[in-house]
Structure formats: structure tokens, C-alpha cells
Amino acid sequence: MDPDANGRPTEEEFETAGEPARDTDATELSGNGSTSLAGRLVGAGAGGARRMVGATGIDQAMENAIEEAIVRAIESEAVERSMTRIINGPLIENAVRDAMTSPAVEEALYEIADSELVDRLWARILESRETQRLIERIAEAPEVRAAIASQGLGLVDDIGRGIARVTRALDYIFERVARRVLFRRKRVTPTDRVGIVTRALALAIDAIIVNVVMITSTALLGMLATAVGLDLGSLSGAAYAVGGIAWLGLGSLYLFVFWSISGQTPGMRFLDIRIEHQGQRAIGPKRAFKRLVGFWLSAIPLCLGFLGVLLRLDRRGFHDRLGQTAVFYVNAAGPNQPHLRAVIDPMEEPSPDSGPIEQTIPAEKPVNFP
């Protein structure tokens, strides 16, 4: 500062002296873009520090330590308990419920389902070998076969019950007509015994089964004879005789086995009827043999031995009386297959207000023509 003549500083010096002094370390960039000395020192120090850290491996060690800390934190029991609480809590459930009820999510799902990508995916799944193997395994499963068989048997049983209702009504009609033609009194005693029409139809079904077995056996024997070069043309007469005897033998064995074991042939089972002796369903070989003998003796004189089924009140033929058996209508769908209710006319439903039903005639009690 150069004082003037009076010893005071000039006006420019006074203004300059009044401004605060600037620190050279805080100097900003100059107009030509060069940095200050302090900026260059800081940059050089940071670069050197990075180079030193990279050279010594401190940065890699820090990354590994941080990664290990994060993994340990995630695998800790506290995090597991927290995740379990979140999953079991209402937060996830509410979020899923809100998402499922959201119109946007619903529209997105519809678009995905209608897209060609899903169609191509299903086509590939259906054409894959794994799907074919899965279908074959399901089809061969015993449970599936049992379900299909039960459905088929259920259909057959329904058809049999429908036919049995018709034949039961026909039993009553044929009996009433026969008693009227022979000038006998109308039935007034209820019965649960099987009439002539149902028995004849059951026997016809059994005859068809026996014939199918016979035809199949004959065809197999013919093929065997042709294979060994045996000419059956010269044995036509004898063959017919042998075939007739074989048919009678097979039919007798068929009836004997089913009567003695279960009291039902397949034809009788189809129409829901059963042979019994004093409430026993399996009548045994002895009574089955007696009944079989009586059956053929009843058939020999133009089937006159079966007229008792049509005309007697207990509906028992000669073979029934010889074997001390009776044939009953049964309810195959009921527990233990009980007898159907004894009625006079099966076409008339019994009213709830009707009195007690008269006791049916037991199988062992002889009944004469009225």
C-alpha cells in the first residue's frame, strides 16, 4: 500500500484491502480447464490408493468377506424363522388372494391360456413318449380295470333287475290264466316264490351258456382233428350221439355245481332268484343231486313235472319237492340279499295302510291243489 500525501491509502487500495483473502487451496478451475494443485494431489492419492488395494488383494478379500457375511446371514436361524413367519403368516395368503381376484391377473391368465404357446406345449406333451407310457400304465392299473368291470357289472345288474320285474308280473299273469282255465280258485295267499316264466327264462340263459361252451369245445376239437389228419366225416352218426351225451353231461354238471355251491346259476343270478333249503343258500351236493335227478325226471314226460310251479300255491315242481328246496325272489341290492316282500299281485304296490301280510307257506309243508 502506497500512502498518499496525507499518509492514507488510495480508494482502490481501500476496496482491495476490504475483500476477504482467498485460500489458494480452494481455488476453482480456471478458464482454461486446468485443475488446481490440491485437486491434482487428491486425484493422485485416490488413484494410488486403488492401485495399492488392487495390488495387495484387499479389494478381493473384502468382496469375499462381504459375500460370506451375506450367505451366513441368509442361512442363519433368524432369517429362517423370519421367512417361516412370513410364509405362514397372512401376508403371502392375502397377496395371493388379491392377485387371484385381480382383473389384470385374470385377463393375463386368459391370454396365456389362449396363446399359441400353450397349444404347442400341450401338443408336445401329448405326443411325448412319457405321456404314452403314463396312459398305458393307467390303463393297465388293476384299480382302473376293477372300476370298469364294476361299472359293466352294474349295468348288467340293472338290466337284469328290470327284466326280473317284468317276468315277475308275467309269473302272476300266467298263473292266474292257468288257474282260471283249470277252474281253480284265484290266489289269495301272498308268495315270494318264483313262478314259471322267470324260471324258464333263467333256464334259457343257462342253456345258452352251455351251448356256447359246447360249440367252442367242438370247434377246438375239430381244429385238433384236422391238424392230426383225422377225418370226422365217417363218424357223423357216432359224433352226434357223443355230442348229445356230452351236452347232457355238461349241462348236468353245470347245474349241479352252481346249485350245490351257491344255489344260483348265472341265469338265476341275472334275474335275482335263488334256491334255498330251510334258509340255507348253499343246498349242498346231496340235495343238488336229488334236485338234478328230479329235474330230468320232470323233463322226460313232456315237462309235466314242472306244472307244479304253475299250478301249486307254493310254486314247487317235482324236482323242488324231491330235493326239498324252494326258489325265491331276492333283493340283490339289499344287505345279505333278503327275499322280496310276499305279495299276491306284484303289479299292485302294497299300500302303507294295509294290515299284516299273511304268513307264506314254508317249503317243507306239502301243499295240495285247492
HUNORFEN-V234045 format. One record per residue. N is the residue number from 1. RES is the residue in one small letter. PHI is phi in whole degrees, 0 to 359 (NA if undefined). NEAR is the number of other C-alpha atoms within 8 Angstrom. Layout:
N;RES;PHI;NEAR / N;RES;PHI;NEAR
This chain:
1;m;NA;4 / 2;d;255;5 / 3;p;286;9 / 4;d;279;8 / 5;a;295;5 / 6;n;277;5 / 7;g;85;6 / 8;r;253;7 / 9;p;287;10 / 10;t;288;9 / 11;e;291;6 / 12;e;294;6 / 13;e;293;9 / 14;f;294;9 / 15;e;292;8 / 16;t;292;7 / 17;a;292;7 / 18;g;284;6 / 19;e;282;6 / 20;p;289;5 / 21;a;286;4 / 22;r;266;6 / 23;d;281;6 / 24;t;293;5 / 25;d;286;7 / 26;a;259;7 / 27;t;295;8 / 28;e;276;6 / 29;l;296;9 / 30;s;278;7 / 31;g;296;5 / 32;n;272;5 / 33;g;84;6 / 34;s;279;7 / 35;t;272;9 / 36;s;279;10 / 37;l;296;7 / 38;a;294;8 / 39;g;296;8 / 40;r;294;9 / 41;l;294;8 / 42;v;297;8 / 43;g;300;8 / 44;a;296;8 / 45;g;292;8 / 46;a;294;8 / 47;g;299;8 / 48;g;295;8 / 49;a;296;8 / 50;r;295;8 / 51;r;295;8 / 52;m;290;8 / 53;v;295;10 / 54;g;294;10 / 55;a;290;7 / 56;t;274;6 / 57;g;78;8 / 58;i;292;9 / 59;d;295;8 / 60;q;294;8 / 61;a;296;8 / 62;m;293;8 / 63;e;298;8 / 64;n;297;8 / 65;a;294;8 / 66;i;295;8 / 67;e;299;8 / 68;e;297;8 / 69;a;295;8 / 70;i;294;8 / 71;v;298;8 / 72;r;297;8 / 73;a;294;8 / 74;i;290;8 / 75;e;277;8 / 76;s;287;8 / 77;e;296;6 / 78;a;296;6 / 79;v;295;10 / 80;e;298;10 / 81;r;297;8 / 82;s;295;8 / 83;m;295;8 / 84;t;296;8 / 85;r;295;8 / 86;i;292;10 / 87;i;292;9 / 88;n;280;7 / 89;g;279;8 / 90;p;284;8 / 91;l;295;8 / 92;i;295;10 / 93;e;299;8 / 94;n;294;8 / 95;a;294;8 / 96;v;294;8 / 97;r;296;8 / 98;d;295;8 / 99;a;292;8 / 100;m;290;8 / 101;t;270;8 / 102;s;282;8 / 103;p;299;6 / 104;a;294;6 / 105;v;294;10 / 106;e;298;10 / 107;e;295;8 / 108;a;294;8 / 109;l;295;8 / 110;y;298;8 / 111;e;295;8 / 112;i;294;9 / 113;a;295;7 / 114;d;272;8 / 115;s;282;8 / 116;e;290;6 / 117;l;297;7 / 118;v;294;10 / 119;d;297;9 / 120;r;295;8 / 121;l;296;8 / 122;w;297;8 / 123;a;298;8 / 124;r;293;8 / 125;i;295;8 / 126;l;291;8 / 127;e;272;8 / 128;s;284;8 / 129;r;292;6 / 130;e;298;6 / 131;t;294;10 / 132;q;298;10 / 133;r;296;8 / 134;l;296;8 / 135;i;296;8 / 136;e;296;8 / 137;r;294;8 / 138;i;294;8 / 139;a;294;8 / 140;e;271;8 / 141;a;292;8 / 142;p;298;6 / 143;e;295;6 / 144;v;293;10 / 145;r;297;10 / 146;a;295;8 / 147;a;295;8 / 148;i;295;8 / 149;a;296;8 / 150;s;294;8 / 151;q;295;8 / 152;g;295;8 / 153;l;293;8 / 154;g;297;8 / 155;l;295;8 / 156;v;297;9 / 157;d;297;9 / 158;d;297;8 / 159;i;295;8 / 160;g;298;11 / 161;r;293;11 / 162;g;296;8 / 163;i;293;9 / 164;a;297;11 / 165;r;296;8 / 166;v;291;8 / 167;t;292;10 / 168;r;294;13 / 169;a;294;11 / 170;l;293;9 / 171;d;302;13 / 172;y;293;11 / 173;i;294;8 / 174;f;297;11 / 175;e;296;11 / 176;r;296;10 / 177;v;295;8 / 178;a;297;10 / 179;r;291;12 / 180;r;288;10 / 181;v;295;7 / 182;l;269;6 / 183;f;57;6 / 184;r;252;8 / 185;r;292;7 / 186;k;291;7 / 187;r;297;8 / 188;v;238;5 / 189;t;256;9 / 190;p;296;12 / 191;t;212;10 / 192;d;243;12 / 193;r;275;10 / 194;v;272;13 / 195;g;271;13 / 196;i;289;10 / 197;v;290;11 / 198;t;296;13 / 199;r;295;10 / 200;a;297;8 / 201;l;293;9 / 202;a;299;12 / 203;l;294;10 / 204;a;294;9 / 205;i;297;10 / 206;d;296;11 / 207;a;296;9 / 208;i;297;8 / 209;i;298;8 / 210;v;297;12 / 211;n;295;9 / 212;v;299;8 / 213;v;296;8 / 214;m;294;9 / 215;i;297;8 / 216;t;296;8 / 217;s;295;8 / 218;t;297;8 / 219;a;296;8 / 220;l;295;8 / 221;l;295;8 / 222;g;297;8 / 223;m;295;8 / 224;l;293;8 / 225;a;295;11 / 226;t;295;9 / 227;a;293;7 / 228;v;269;6 / 229;g;83;6 / 230;l;270;7 / 231;d;267;8 / 232;l;271;8 / 233;g;294;5 / 234;s;284;5 / 235;l;253;8 / 236;s;296;8 / 237;g;296;6 / 238;a;295;7 / 239;a;296;9 / 240;y;295;8 / 241;a;295;8 / 242;v;295;8 / 243;g;296;8 / 244;g;296;8 / 245;i;296;8 / 246;a;296;8 / 247;w;295;11 / 248;l;296;8 / 249;g;293;8 / 250;l;294;9 / 251;g;296;10 / 252;s;295;9 / 253;l;295;8 / 254;y;301;9 / 255;l;293;10 / 256;f;298;12 / 257;v;295;9 / 258;f;290;11 / 259;w;296;15 / 260;s;287;14 / 261;i;276;10 / 262;s;237;10 / 263;g;73;13 / 264;q;217;12 / 265;t;272;11 / 266;p;305;8 / 267;g;294;13 / 268;m;292;13 / 269;r;295;10 / 270;f;298;12 / 271;l;260;12 / 272;d;59;13 / 273;i;229;13 / 274;r;209;13 / 275;i;271;13 / 276;e;221;14 / 277;h;229;11 / 278;q;53;7 / 279;g;83;5 / 280;q;270;7 / 281;r;280;10 / 282;a;271;10 / 283;i;282;16 / 284;g;88;9 / 285;p;296;10 / 286;k;296;8 / 287;r;289;11 / 288;a;296;13 / 289;f;292;10 / 290;k;299;11 / 291;r;294;12 / 292;l;294;12 / 293;v;299;9 / 294;g;296;13 / 295;f;296;10 / 296;w;289;8 / 297;l;293;10 / 298;s;288;14 / 299;a;278;11 / 300;i;296;7 / 301;p;278;8 / 302;l;56;6 / 303;c;61;9 / 304;l;291;8 / 305;g;291;12 / 306;f;269;13 / 307;l;294;10 / 308;g;298;11 / 309;v;295;12 / 310;l;270;12 / 311;l;251;11 / 312;r;280;12 / 313;l;292;8 / 314;d;271;10 / 315;r;54;12 / 316;r;239;13 / 317;g;273;11 / 318;f;298;12 / 319;h;293;17 / 320;d;293;12 / 321;r;289;9 / 322;l;292;10 / 323;g;271;12 / 324;q;54;10 / 325;t;231;13 / 326;a;214;11 / 327;v;248;11 / 328;f;240;12 / 329;y;285;12 / 330;v;232;11 / 331;n;264;10 / 332;a;294;9 / 333;a;275;5 / 334;g;276;7 / 335;p;295;6 / 336;n;61;5 / 337;q;50;9 / 338;p;286;9 / 339;h;291;9 / 340;l;289;8 / 341;r;294;5 / 342;a;289;9 / 343;v;223;10 / 344;i;271;9 / 345;d;240;7 / 346;p;292;9 / 347;m;281;5 / 348;e;254;5 / 349;e;288;5 / 350;p;293;6 / 351;s;282;5 / 352;p;295;4 / 353;d;272;4 / 354;s;290;6 / 355;g;286;4 / 356;p;296;4 / 357;i;281;6 / 358;e;296;6 / 359;q;297;5 / 360;t;285;9 / 361;i;279;7 / 362;p;293;5 / 363;a;292;11 / 364;e;277;7 / 365;k;279;6 / 366;p;294;5 / 367;v;237;7 / 368;n;268;5 / 369;f;293;6 / 370;p;288;4
